[in-house]
Amino acid sequence: MISGALRPSDPPRRPARISLTPLIDVVFILLVFFMLATRFEDWRGMPLSAGGAGMGDGLSGALVLEVAPNDVRLGGVPVDGNALETALARRAAARLLVLPRGGVSTAALVDVLDRLEAAGVAQVSLLEAAR
């Protein structure tokens, strides 16, 4: 007789059952770990001073940069977003005042602030948005 063959009197083998519970637990733990360990945003800060009525003599020699939904104006003159660094280099100002106009998105304002930081502007004040 063959040693590995089943005899008719042996009970039929049941297939081995694999439980999915430990697998689900491991996947859940990995999911929580990666959610807590991953940084989804690049958080960085840019020093701003809040401009307002109490600025006093801080306005002398200041240059106003207006950020509107469709354009950017430096000293009242429209400036292309790509030429902002060049326009700032031509004008020597001790302080730059950023004035967001009504309807400008936060993303557009942050983009302009990033360009100012890249241009090396040290003193930036953010004025209250005009309505």
N, CA, C and O atoms as CSV, one atom per row, in Angstrom:
chain,resi,resn,atom,element,x,y,z
A,1,MET,N,N,0.830,-1.173,0.000
A,1,MET,CA,C,0.000,0.000,0.000
A,1,MET,C,C,0.873,1.234,0.000
A,1,MET,O,O,1.966,1.220,0.567
A,2,ILE,N,N,0.409,2.301,-0.628
A,2,ILE,CA,C,1.155,3.558,-0.711
A,2,ILE,C,C,0.956,4.298,0.600
A,2,ILE,O,O,-0.152,4.389,1.128
A,3,SER,N,N,2.067,4.824,1.112
A,3,SER,CA,C,2.015,5.396,2.451
A,3,SER,C,C,1.273,6.737,2.504
A,3,SER,O,O,0.673,7.045,3.534
A,4,GLY,N,N,1.289,7.538,1.445
A,4,GLY,CA,C,0.680,8.864,1.510
A,4,GLY,C,C,-0.759,8.881,1.041
A,4,GLY,O,O,-1.385,9.941,1.071
A,5,ALA,N,N,-1.307,7.776,0.614
A,5,ALA,CA,C,-2.648,7.759,0.059
A,5,ALA,C,C,-3.677,7.729,1.169
A,5,ALA,O,O,-3.437,7.200,2.255
A,6,LEU,N,N,-4.824,8.307,0.873
A,6,LEU,CA,C,-5.917,8.281,1.837
A,6,LEU,C,C,-6.669,6.963,1.746
A,6,LEU,O,O,-6.929,6.419,0.673
A,7,ARG,N,N,-6.990,6.503,2.898
A,7,ARG,CA,C,-7.800,5.298,2.925
A,7,ARG,C,C,-9.263,5.692,2.984
A,7,ARG,O,O,-9.581,6.763,3.501
A,8,PRO,N,N,-10.133,4.893,2.489
A,8,PRO,CA,C,-11.557,5.233,2.499
A,8,PRO,C,C,-12.087,5.426,3.916
A,8,PRO,O,O,-13.100,6.101,4.095
A,9,SER,N,N,-11.445,4.863,4.914
A,9,SER,CA,C,-11.948,5.008,6.273
A,9,SER,C,C,-11.505,6.306,6.939
A,9,SER,O,O,-12.049,6.673,7.981
A,10,ASP,N,N,-10.515,7.021,6.355
A,10,ASP,CA,C,-10.058,8.296,6.932
A,10,ASP,C,C,-11.112,9.381,6.695
A,10,ASP,O,O,-11.730,9.424,5.631
A,11,PRO,N,N,-11.319,10.264,7.691
A,11,PRO,CA,C,-12.274,11.369,7.469
A,11,PRO,C,C,-11.686,12.371,6.471
A,11,PRO,O,O,-10.469,12.554,6.441
A,12,PRO,N,N,-12.499,13.008,5.675
A,12,PRO,CA,C,-11.975,13.969,4.697
A,12,PRO,C,C,-11.318,15.154,5.411
A,12,PRO,O,O,-11.803,15.649,6.429
A,13,ARG,N,N,-10.202,15.580,4.836
A,13,ARG,CA,C,-9.494,16.713,5.430
A,13,ARG,C,C,-10.237,18.018,5.134
A,13,ARG,O,O,-10.720,18.243,4.024
A,14,ARG,N,N,-10.313,18.864,6.154
A,14,ARG,CA,C,-10.886,20.194,5.943
A,14,ARG,C,C,-9.751,21.136,5.551
A,14,ARG,O,O,-8.651,21.035,6.094
A,15,PRO,N,N,-10.002,22.038,4.627
A,15,PRO,CA,C,-8.940,22.970,4.249
A,15,PRO,C,C,-8.591,23.865,5.445
A,15,PRO,O,O,-9.448,24.222,6.254
A,16,ALA,N,N,-7.329,24.206,5.525
A,16,ALA,CA,C,-6.888,25.068,6.615
A,16,ALA,C,C,-7.522,26.451,6.443
A,16,ALA,O,O,-7.487,27.022,5.353
A,17,ARG,N,N,-8.092,26.979,7.505
A,17,ARG,CA,C,-8.741,28.290,7.457
A,17,ARG,C,C,-7.732,29.353,7.864
A,17,ARG,O,O,-7.091,29.254,8.910
A,18,ILE,N,N,-7.604,30.359,7.033
A,18,ILE,CA,C,-6.713,31.477,7.330
A,18,ILE,C,C,-7.575,32.634,7.809
A,18,ILE,O,O,-8.472,33.091,7.101
A,19,SER,N,N,-7.296,33.094,9.002
A,19,SER,CA,C,-8.058,34.199,9.567
A,19,SER,C,C,-7.491,35.521,9.054
A,19,SER,O,O,-6.278,35.730,9.051
A,20,LEU,N,N,-8.376,36.397,8.625
A,20,LEU,CA,C,-7.945,37.699,8.117
A,20,LEU,C,C,-7.828,38.750,9.218
A,20,LEU,O,O,-7.331,39.849,8.969
A,21,THR,N,N,-8.270,38.434,10.409
A,21,THR,CA,C,-8.238,39.409,11.502
A,21,THR,C,C,-6.831,39.907,11.807
A,21,THR,O,O,-6.652,41.121,11.910
A,22,PRO,N,N,-5.822,39.055,11.959
A,22,PRO,CA,C,-4.478,39.595,12.214
A,22,PRO,C,C,-3.950,40.451,11.059
A,22,PRO,O,O,-3.249,41.438,11.282
A,23,LEU,N,N,-4.288,40.071,9.836
A,23,LEU,CA,C,-3.856,40.856,8.687
A,23,LEU,C,C,-4.489,42.242,8.713
A,23,LEU,O,O,-3.807,43.236,8.464
A,24,ILE,N,N,-5.768,42.321,9.006
A,24,ILE,CA,C,-6.462,43.606,9.081
A,24,ILE,C,C,-5.881,44.448,10.214
A,24,ILE,O,O,-5.724,45.660,10.065
A,25,ASP,N,N,-5.563,43.821,11.340
A,25,ASP,CA,C,-4.957,44.552,12.456
A,25,ASP,C,C,-3.609,45.152,12.058
A,25,ASP,O,O,-3.323,46.307,12.374
A,26,VAL,N,N,-2.797,44.378,11.376
A,26,VAL,CA,C,-1.483,44.870,10.969
A,26,VAL,C,C,-1.621,46.019,9.968
A,26,VAL,O,O,-0.902,47.012,10.072
A,27,VAL,N,N,-2.521,45.899,9.016
A,27,VAL,CA,C,-2.734,46.959,8.034
A,27,VAL,C,C,-3.229,48.227,8.719
A,27,VAL,O,O,-2.794,49.325,8.375
A,28,PHE,N,N,-4.130,48.087,9.678
A,28,PHE,CA,C,-4.640,49.246,10.404
A,28,PHE,C,C,-3.528,49.928,11.200
A,28,PHE,O,O,-3.439,51.155,11.204
A,29,ILE,N,N,-2.692,49.159,11.863
A,29,ILE,CA,C,-1.581,49.721,12.637
A,29,ILE,C,C,-0.596,50.439,11.709
A,29,ILE,O,O,-0.110,51.518,12.048
A,30,LEU,N,N,-0.296,49.857,10.545
A,30,LEU,CA,C,0.578,50.519,9.584
A,30,LEU,C,C,-0.037,51.819,9.058
A,30,LEU,O,O,0.657,52.822,8.892
A,31,LEU,N,N,-1.331,51.788,8.802
A,31,LEU,CA,C,-2.024,52.981,8.335
A,31,LEU,C,C,-1.923,54.101,9.369
A,31,LEU,O,O,-1.604,55.239,9.023
A,32,VAL,N,N,-2.191,53.787,10.623
A,32,VAL,CA,C,-2.100,54.793,11.683
A,32,VAL,C,C,-0.665,55.291,11.815
A,32,VAL,O,O,-0.444,56.492,11.970
A,33,PHE,N,N,0.304,54.397,11.758
A,33,PHE,CA,C,1.707,54.796,11.872
A,33,PHE,C,C,2.082,55.776,10.775
A,33,PHE,O,O,2.674,56.817,11.061
A,34,PHE,N,N,1.752,55.469,9.522
A,34,PHE,CA,C,2.139,56.341,8.427
A,34,PHE,C,C,1.352,57.654,8.428
A,34,PHE,O,O,1.861,58.680,7.977
A,35,MET,N,N,0.133,57.626,8.923
A,35,MET,CA,C,-0.619,58.874,9.035
A,35,MET,C,C,0.027,59.804,10.059
A,35,MET,O,O,0.059,61.019,9.862
A,36,LEU,N,N,0.532,59.245,11.134
A,36,LEU,CA,C,1.146,60.068,12.175
A,36,LEU,C,C,2.582,60.465,11.832
A,36,LEU,O,O,3.055,61.515,12.268
A,37,ALA,N,N,3.268,59.643,11.064
A,37,ALA,CA,C,4.684,59.893,10.787
A,37,ALA,C,C,4.916,60.736,9.536
A,37,ALA,O,O,6.030,61.220,9.335
A,38,THR,N,N,3.915,60.926,8.697
A,38,THR,CA,C,4.084,61.618,7.430
A,38,THR,C,C,3.727,63.089,7.567
A,38,THR,O,O,2.733,63.450,8.196
A,39,ARG,N,N,4.550,63.921,6.971
A,39,ARG,CA,C,4.241,65.344,6.891
A,39,ARG,C,C,3.674,65.608,5.510
A,39,ARG,O,O,4.362,65.416,4.507
A,40,PHE,N,N,2.437,66.043,5.451
A,40,PHE,CA,C,1.782,66.259,4.169
A,40,PHE,C,C,2.043,67.650,3.616
A,40,PHE,O,O,1.923,67.864,2.409
A,41,GLU,N,N,2.397,68.598,4.473
A,41,GLU,CA,C,2.613,69.963,4.045
A,41,GLU,C,C,3.990,70.422,4.474
A,41,GLU,O,O,4.536,69.961,5.477
A,42,ASP,N,N,4.528,71.315,3.714
A,42,ASP,CA,C,5.807,71.915,4.065
A,42,ASP,C,C,5.503,73.199,4.831
A,42,ASP,O,O,5.283,74.248,4.226
A,43,TRP,N,N,5.489,73.116,6.163
A,43,TRP,CA,C,5.169,74.271,6.983
A,43,TRP,C,C,6.423,75.103,7.182
A,43,TRP,O,O,7.461,74.599,7.609
A,44,ARG,N,N,6.311,76.357,6.872
A,44,ARG,CA,C,7.406,77.279,7.115
A,44,ARG,C,C,6.802,78.636,7.409
A,44,ARG,O,O,5.668,78.921,7.025
A,45,GLY,N,N,7.546,79.447,8.071
A,45,GLY,CA,C,7.034,80.748,8.449
A,45,GLY,C,C,7.798,81.872,7.780
A,45,GLY,O,O,8.961,81.719,7.406
A,46,MET,N,N,7.137,82.987,7.638
A,46,MET,CA,C,7.774,84.195,7.134
A,46,MET,C,C,7.433,85.295,8.122
A,46,MET,O,O,6.257,85.516,8.411
A,47,PRO,N,N,8.428,85.985,8.643
A,47,PRO,CA,C,8.122,87.016,9.635
A,47,PRO,C,C,7.360,88.184,9.010
A,47,PRO,O,O,7.814,88.790,8.039
A,48,LEU,N,N,6.211,88.483,9.575
A,48,LEU,CA,C,5.383,89.600,9.135
A,48,LEU,C,C,5.055,90.444,10.348
A,48,LEU,O,O,4.904,89.925,11.454
A,49,SER,N,N,4.946,91.730,10.143
A,49,SER,CA,C,4.445,92.579,11.213
A,49,SER,C,C,3.072,93.052,10.789
A,49,SER,O,O,2.817,93.278,9.606
A,50,ALA,N,N,2.198,93.198,11.754
A,50,ALA,CA,C,0.835,93.626,11.460
A,50,ALA,C,C,0.811,95.133,11.331
A,50,ALA,O,O,1.067,95.848,12.300
A,51,GLY,N,N,0.508,95.615,10.156
A,51,GLY,CA,C,0.434,97.055,9.937
A,51,GLY,C,C,-0.944,97.559,10.298
A,51,GLY,O,O,-1.929,96.826,10.207
A,52,GLY,N,N,-1.010,98.793,10.701
A,52,GLY,CA,C,-2.306,99.347,11.056
A,52,GLY,C,C,-2.173,100.787,11.478
A,52,GLY,O,O,-1.236,101.483,11.090
A,53,ALA,N,N,-3.129,101.228,12.283
A,53,ALA,CA,C,-3.174,102.627,12.688
A,53,ALA,C,C,-2.011,102.992,13.600
A,53,ALA,O,O,-1.585,104.147,13.605
A,54,GLY,N,N,-1.494,102.061,14.358
A,54,GLY,CA,C,-0.448,102.373,15.313
A,54,GLY,C,C,0.957,102.248,14.770
A,54,GLY,O,O,1.895,102.076,15.548
A,55,MET,N,N,1.136,102.328,13.467
A,55,MET,CA,C,2.461,102.156,12.882
A,55,MET,C,C,3.339,103.381,13.055
A,55,MET,O,O,4.564,103.263,13.066
A,56,GLY,N,N,2.748,104.536,13.187
A,56,GLY,CA,C,3.523,105.743,13.451
A,56,GLY,C,C,4.497,106.067,12.334
A,56,GLY,O,O,4.114,106.133,11.166
A,57,ASP,N,N,5.769,106.271,12.695
A,57,ASP,CA,C,6.787,106.655,11.724
A,57,ASP,C,C,7.284,105.489,10.889
A,57,ASP,O,O,8.172,105.667,10.055
A,58,GLY,N,N,6.738,104.314,11.089
A,58,GLY,CA,C,7.175,103.155,10.327
A,58,GLY,C,C,6.815,103.243,8.856
A,58,GLY,O,O,7.301,102.448,8.052
A,59,LEU,N,N,5.954,104.218,8.484
A,59,LEU,CA,C,5.539,104.356,7.093
A,59,LEU,C,C,6.504,105.186,6.257
A,59,LEU,O,O,6.403,105.189,5.030
A,60,SER,N,N,7.433,105.887,6.892
A,60,SER,CA,C,8.337,106.726,6.109
A,60,SER,C,C,9.267,105.840,5.290
A,60,SER,O,O,9.929,104.952,5.826
A,61,GLY,N,N,9.308,106.089,4.006
A,61,GLY,CA,C,10.138,105.299,3.101
A,61,GLY,C,C,9.542,103.956,2.744
A,61,GLY,O,O,10.221,103.109,2.165
A,62,ALA,N,N,8.265,103.748,3.086
A,62,ALA,CA,C,7.628,102.464,2.801
A,62,ALA,C,C,7.094,102.444,1.374
A,62,ALA,O,O,6.722,103.474,0.813
A,63,LEU,N,N,7.068,101.262,0.814
A,63,LEU,CA,C,6.569,101.040,-0.533
A,63,LEU,C,C,5.366,100.116,-0.433
A,63,LEU,O,O,5.431,99.098,0.257
A,64,VAL,N,N,4.263,100.450,-1.111
A,64,VAL,CA,C,3.026,99.676,-1.022
A,64,VAL,C,C,2.945,98.711,-2.199
A,64,VAL,O,O,3.100,99.092,-3.359
A,65,LEU,N,N,2.698,97.457,-1.862
A,65,LEU,CA,C,2.492,96.411,-2.870
A,65,LEU,C,C,1.051,95.944,-2.749
A,65,LEU,O,O,0.682,95.302,-1.765
A,66,GLU,N,N,0.236,96.265,-3.745
A,66,GLU,CA,C,-1.172,95.891,-3.736
A,66,GLU,C,C,-1.345,94.568,-4.468
A,66,GLU,O,O,-0.864,94.395,-5.588
A,67,VAL,N,N,-2.041,93.636,-3.815
A,67,VAL,CA,C,-2.298,92.329,-4.419
A,67,VAL,C,C,-3.798,92.219,-4.655
A,67,VAL,O,O,-4.577,92.109,-3.709
A,68,ALA,N,N,-4.194,92.250,-5.915
A,68,ALA,CA,C,-5.593,92.136,-6.312
A,68,ALA,C,C,-5.807,90.769,-6.950
A,68,ALA,O,O,-4.841,90.069,-7.252
A,69,PRO,N,N,-7.066,90.384,-7.157
A,69,PRO,CA,C,-7.308,89.062,-7.753
A,69,PRO,C,C,-6.665,88.872,-9.122
A,69,PRO,O,O,-6.269,87.758,-9.465
A,70,ASN,N,N,-6.554,89.940,-9.910
A,70,ASN,CA,C,-6.043,89.790,-11.279
A,70,ASN,C,C,-4.695,90.453,-11.529
A,70,ASN,O,O,-4.093,90.223,-12.578
A,71,ASP,N,N,-4.206,91.263,-10.606
A,71,ASP,CA,C,-2.928,91.930,-10.842
A,71,ASP,C,C,-2.229,92.266,-9.535
A,71,ASP,O,O,-2.803,92.195,-8.448
A,72,VAL,N,N,-0.962,92.635,-9.691
A,72,VAL,CA,C,-0.120,93.064,-8.572
A,72,VAL,C,C,0.413,94.436,-8.945
A,72,VAL,O,O,0.920,94.636,-10.048
A,73,ARG,N,N,0.294,95.390,-8.010
A,73,ARG,CA,C,0.757,96.751,-8.262
A,73,ARG,C,C,1.793,97.123,-7.219
A,73,ARG,O,O,1.579,96.946,-6.020
A,74,LEU,N,N,2.907,97.636,-7.685
A,74,LEU,CA,C,3.975,98.089,-6.821
A,74,LEU,C,C,4.053,99.602,-6.928
A,74,LEU,O,O,4.467,100.136,-7.957
A,75,GLY,N,N,3.658,100.292,-5.867
A,75,GLY,CA,C,3.622,101.762,-5.896
A,75,GLY,C,C,2.601,102.287,-6.879
A,75,GLY,O,O,2.790,103.369,-7.433
A,76,GLY,N,N,1.525,101.556,-7.114
A,76,GLY,CA,C,0.476,101.969,-8.043
A,76,GLY,C,C,0.717,101.572,-9.478
A,76,GLY,O,O,-0.149,101.788,-10.326
A,77,VAL,N,N,1.866,101.000,-9.778
A,77,VAL,CA,C,2.204,100.607,-11.149
A,77,VAL,C,C,2.032,99.092,-11.282
A,77,VAL,O,O,2.587,98.341,-10.479
A,78,PRO,N,N,1.269,98.628,-12.283
A,78,PRO,CA,C,1.103,97.174,-12.458
A,78,PRO,C,C,2.445,96.487,-12.723
A,78,PRO,O,O,3.267,96.968,-13.503
A,79,VAL,N,N,2.638,95.360,-12.057
A,79,VAL,CA,C,3.882,94.601,-12.188
A,79,VAL,C,C,3.527,93.159,-12.498
A,79,VAL,O,O,2.651,92.572,-11.863
A,80,ASP,N,N,4.213,92.597,-13.480
A,80,ASP,CA,C,4.049,91.184,-13.792
A,80,ASP,C,C,4.607,90.372,-12.619
A,80,ASP,O,O,5.622,90.745,-12.030
A,81,GLY,N,N,3.949,89.275,-12.287
A,81,GLY,CA,C,4.395,88.457,-11.163
A,81,GLY,C,C,5.813,87.955,-11.306
A,81,GLY,O,O,6.525,87.836,-10.309
A,82,ASN,N,N,6.238,87.658,-12.513
A,82,ASN,CA,C,7.593,87.167,-12.738
A,82,ASN,C,C,8.641,88.268,-12.623
A,82,ASN,O,O,9.801,87.988,-12.324
A,83,ALA,N,N,8.239,89.532,-12.859
A,83,ALA,CA,C,9.177,90.653,-12.820
A,83,ALA,C,C,9.151,91.376,-11.478
A,83,ALA,O,O,9.715,92.463,-11.353
A,84,LEU,N,N,8.507,90.793,-10.482
A,84,LEU,CA,C,8.390,91.450,-9.181
A,84,LEU,C,C,9.749,91.632,-8.512
A,84,LEU,O,O,10.023,92.685,-7.938
A,85,GLU,N,N,10.591,90.619,-8.584
A,85,GLU,CA,C,11.916,90.716,-7.961
A,85,GLU,C,C,12.742,91.828,-8.595
A,85,GLU,O,O,13.435,92.569,-7.897
A,86,THR,N,N,12.667,91.942,-9.919
A,86,THR,CA,C,13.414,92.984,-10.636
A,86,THR,C,C,12.898,94.365,-10.265
A,86,THR,O,O,13.683,95.292,-10.062
A,87,ALA,N,N,11.565,94.505,-10.176
A,87,ALA,CA,C,10.976,95.796,-9.828
A,87,ALA,C,C,11.341,96.191,-8.401
A,87,ALA,O,O,11.547,97.371,-8.117
A,88,LEU,N,N,11.421,95.225,-7.514
A,88,LEU,CA,C,11.806,95.527,-6.134
A,88,LEU,C,C,13.277,95.916,-6.042
A,88,LEU,O,O,13.646,96.760,-5.225
A,89,ALA,N,N,14.105,95.318,-6.861
A,89,ALA,CA,C,15.532,95.635,-6.839
A,89,ALA,C,C,15.787,97.068,-7.320
A,89,ALA,O,O,16.729,97.717,-6.866
A,90,ARG,N,N,14.946,97.560,-8.239
A,90,ARG,CA,C,15.111,98.920,-8.747
A,90,ARG,C,C,14.681,99.973,-7.737
A,90,ARG,O,O,15.182,101.097,-7.755
A,91,ARG,N,N,13.752,99.611,-6.856
A,91,ARG,CA,C,13.250,100.577,-5.884
A,91,ARG,C,C,13.825,100.247,-4.513
A,91,ARG,O,O,13.654,99.137,-4.008
A,92,ALA,N,N,14.494,101.198,-3.929
A,92,ALA,CA,C,15.065,101.004,-2.597
A,92,ALA,C,C,14.053,101.506,-1.565
A,92,ALA,O,O,13.798,102.706,-1.465
A,93,ALA,N,N,13.494,100.592,-0.816
A,93,ALA,CA,C,12.539,100.966,0.229
A,93,ALA,C,C,12.957,100.296,1.533
A,93,ALA,O,O,13.393,99.145,1.554
A,94,ALA,N,N,12.813,101.049,2.617
A,94,ALA,CA,C,13.180,100.494,3.917
A,94,ALA,C,C,12.170,99.442,4.351
A,94,ALA,O,O,12.508,98.509,5.079
A,95,ARG,N,N,10.942,99.597,3.906
A,95,ARG,CA,C,9.884,98.698,4.345
A,95,ARG,C,C,8.891,98.493,3.205
A,95,ARG,O,O,8.643,99.402,2.413
A,96,LEU,N,N,8.334,97.301,3.133
A,96,LEU,CA,C,7.350,96.984,2.102
A,96,LEU,C,C,6.024,96.689,2.786
A,96,LEU,O,O,5.958,95.859,3.692
A,97,LEU,N,N,4.978,97.365,2.355
A,97,LEU,CA,C,3.635,97.157,2.896
A,97,LEU,C,C,2.828,96.370,1.874
A,97,LEU,O,O,2.666,96.820,0.739
A,98,VAL,N,N,2.326,95.219,2.252
A,98,VAL,CA,C,1.525,94.389,1.356
A,98,VAL,C,C,0.057,94.636,1.685
A,98,VAL,O,O,-0.383,94.432,2.816
A,99,LEU,N,N,-0.687,95.074,0.686
A,99,LEU,CA,C,-2.092,95.421,0.851
A,99,LEU,C,C,-2.945,94.521,-0.034
A,99,LEU,O,O,-3.026,94.752,-1.240
A,100,PRO,N,N,-3.585,93.497,0.536
A,100,PRO,CA,C,-4.462,92.651,-0.279
A,100,PRO,C,C,-5.775,93.377,-0.579
A,100,PRO,O,O,-6.378,93.974,0.312
A,101,ARG,N,N,-6.201,93.324,-1.805
A,101,ARG,CA,C,-7.465,93.917,-2.220
A,101,ARG,C,C,-8.580,92.884,-2.095
A,101,ARG,O,O,-8.320,91.683,-2.033
A,102,GLY,N,N,-9.818,93.360,-2.059
A,102,GLY,CA,C,-10.967,92.483,-1.900
A,102,GLY,C,C,-11.047,91.417,-2.977
A,102,GLY,O,O,-10.880,91.708,-4.161
A,103,GLY,N,N,-11.298,90.204,-2.573
A,103,GLY,CA,C,-11.455,89.102,-3.507
A,103,GLY,C,C,-10.184,88.345,-3.817
A,103,GLY,O,O,-10.241,87.338,-4.522
A,104,VAL,N,N,-9.031,88.788,-3.320
A,104,VAL,CA,C,-7.791,88.068,-3.591
A,104,VAL,C,C,-7.771,86.787,-2.763
A,104,VAL,O,O,-8.138,86.787,-1.588
A,105,SER,N,N,-7.344,85.710,-3.385
A,105,SER,CA,C,-7.310,84.426,-2.679
A,105,SER,C,C,-6.083,84.355,-1.775
A,105,SER,O,O,-5.082,85.035,-2.001
A,106,THR,N,N,-6.185,83.534,-0.769
A,106,THR,CA,C,-5.058,83.345,0.147
A,106,THR,C,C,-3.869,82.748,-0.590
A,106,THR,O,O,-2.722,83.094,-0.307
A,107,ALA,N,N,-4.138,81.856,-1.529
A,107,ALA,CA,C,-3.058,81.227,-2.293
A,107,ALA,C,C,-2.284,82.265,-3.105
A,107,ALA,O,O,-1.057,82.198,-3.180
A,108,ALA,N,N,-2.986,83.225,-3.714
A,108,ALA,CA,C,-2.316,84.267,-4.490
A,108,ALA,C,C,-1.485,85.162,-3.582
A,108,ALA,O,O,-0.380,85.562,-3.948
A,109,LEU,N,N,-2.006,85.479,-2.401
A,109,LEU,CA,C,-1.268,86.307,-1.449
A,109,LEU,C,C,-0.018,85.592,-0.951
A,109,LEU,O,O,1.045,86.202,-0.842
A,110,VAL,N,N,-0.139,84.316,-0.651
A,110,VAL,CA,C,1.016,83.540,-0.194
A,110,VAL,C,C,2.047,83.412,-1.309
A,110,VAL,O,O,3.248,83.419,-1.040
A,111,ASP,N,N,1.598,83.295,-2.552
A,111,ASP,CA,C,2.534,83.234,-3.682
A,111,ASP,C,C,3.348,84.524,-3.764
A,111,ASP,O,O,4.559,84.475,-3.979
A,112,VAL,N,N,2.701,85.671,-3.595
A,112,VAL,CA,C,3.413,86.952,-3.627
A,112,VAL,C,C,4.381,87.044,-2.446
A,112,VAL,O,O,5.507,87.514,-2.606
A,113,LEU,N,N,3.950,86.601,-1.264
A,113,LEU,CA,C,4.835,86.629,-0.094
A,113,LEU,C,C,6.047,85.712,-0.293
A,113,LEU,O,O,7.150,86.037,0.148
A,114,ASP,N,N,5.844,84.575,-0.954
A,114,ASP,CA,C,6.972,83.684,-1.271
A,114,ASP,C,C,7.955,84.361,-2.227
A,114,ASP,O,O,9.169,84.223,-2.079
A,115,ARG,N,N,7.425,85.090,-3.203
A,115,ARG,CA,C,8.291,85.804,-4.143
A,115,ARG,C,C,9.088,86.900,-3.425
A,115,ARG,O,O,10.252,87.141,-3.744
A,116,LEU,N,N,8.451,87.556,-2.460
A,116,LEU,CA,C,9.153,88.581,-1.691
A,116,LEU,C,C,10.279,87.965,-0.870
A,116,LEU,O,O,11.372,88.522,-0.774
A,117,GLU,N,N,9.999,86.820,-0.286
A,117,GLU,CA,C,11.032,86.139,0.495
A,117,GLU,C,C,12.190,85.701,-0.400
A,117,GLU,O,O,13.355,85.802,-0.015
A,118,ALA,N,N,11.858,85.215,-1.592
A,118,ALA,CA,C,12.900,84.797,-2.532
A,118,ALA,C,C,13.724,85.991,-3.006
A,118,ALA,O,O,14.909,85.851,-3.311
A,119,ALA,N,N,13.094,87.171,-3.066
A,119,ALA,CA,C,13.804,88.376,-3.499
A,119,ALA,C,C,14.664,88.954,-2.387
A,119,ALA,O,O,15.445,89.877,-2.617
A,120,GLY,N,N,14.521,88.409,-1.173
A,120,GLY,CA,C,15.344,88.870,-0.060
A,120,GLY,C,C,14.800,90.093,0.651
A,120,GLY,O,O,15.553,90.794,1.326
A,121,VAL,N,N,13.502,90.369,0.518
A,121,VAL,CA,C,12.898,91.502,1.212
A,121,VAL,C,C,12.823,91.161,2.693
A,121,VAL,O,O,12.243,90.146,3.079
A,122,ALA,N,N,13.421,92.025,3.526
A,122,ALA,CA,C,13.534,91.714,4.952
A,122,ALA,C,C,12.338,92.207,5.757
A,122,ALA,O,O,11.822,91.468,6.595
A,123,GLN,N,N,11.888,93.430,5.524
A,123,GLN,CA,C,10.806,94.001,6.322
A,123,GLN,C,C,9.522,94.047,5.513
A,123,GLN,O,O,9.380,94.848,4.589
A,124,VAL,N,N,8.588,93.176,5.874
A,124,VAL,CA,C,7.306,93.091,5.200
A,124,VAL,C,C,6.204,93.261,6.234
A,124,VAL,O,O,6.201,92.594,7.269
A,125,SER,N,N,5.267,94.163,5.945
A,125,SER,CA,C,4.092,94.355,6.813
A,125,SER,C,C,2.860,94.031,5.998
A,125,SER,O,O,2.733,94.451,4.848
A,126,LEU,N,N,1.968,93.293,6.590
A,126,LEU,CA,C,0.712,92.920,5.922
A,126,LEU,C,C,-0.386,93.817,6.464
A,126,LEU,O,O,-0.708,93.770,7.651
A,127,LEU,N,N,-0.955,94.630,5.595
A,127,LEU,CA,C,-2.019,95.554,5.992
A,127,LEU,C,C,-3.357,94.850,5.934
A,127,LEU,O,O,-3.493,93.795,5.314
A,128,GLU,N,N,-4.338,95.438,6.581
A,128,GLU,CA,C,-5.681,94.870,6.558
A,128,GLU,C,C,-6.239,94.959,5.155
A,128,GLU,O,O,-6.065,95.963,4.465
A,129,ALA,N,N,-6.916,93.889,4.737
A,129,ALA,CA,C,-7.456,93.822,3.379
A,129,ALA,C,C,-8.486,94.912,3.162
A,129,ALA,O,O,-9.362,95.130,3.999
A,130,ALA,N,N,-8.378,95.595,2.032
A,130,ALA,CA,C,-9.353,96.611,1.662
A,130,ALA,C,C,-10.600,95.929,1.151
A,130,ALA,O,O,-10.520,94.925,0.443
A,131,ARG,N,N,-11.720,96.454,1.496
A,131,ARG,CA,C,-12.993,95.839,1.098
A,131,ARG,C,C,-13.614,96.551,-0.076
A,131,ARG,O,O,-14.687,96.162,-0.537
